[in-house]
Amino acid sequence: MQFYSAERLGLFIDGSNLYSAARALGFDIDYKKLLNLFAGKGRLIRAFYYTALMEDQEYSPIRPLVDWLDYNGYTMVTKPTKEFTDAMGRRKIKGNMDIELAIDVMEMCQYLDHVVLFSGDGDFRRLVEAVQRKGVRVSVVSTIRSQPPMVADELRRQADVFIELQDLESQIARAQQHRDDRPYPAD
């Protein structure tokens, strides 16, 4: 990874995309370790985490993670999921956060030297290109080692640097826990 100690960093984490990529590689992320890793690589200005929440449920399995992140250095961006019925009559739940992430990157890029995007979604290729035109370097963190690969080829090619998530595993993986399957690190 190529980072400079004086550069201003911004982390933009597509929560569901990063979760899926880590799961495909067989590990869980310790978000405290992830934050510390990148804070040690430059001047970390902000770390955004994007996720949709099912608000009509009495308990959401992601709620403890969202609360932990919110109190431990992350800027949380959430919105309620939307429920709909598809053409086949199946109940579907939708919670896309792409627009929120893209707007925040565009608003923040004037204060950053380096954007680190945790997503493999090819829809972000144009966003990466636009940010690069403003003189900001962009690293994309995802994986090509899962089956199928979790990063779109066009996004990987557009990025200044592609960081293979599996290469970060030893530095950001959550220690194996027994029955206490908390999605957040133990303090």
Disulfide bonds with the S-S distance in Angstrom:
none
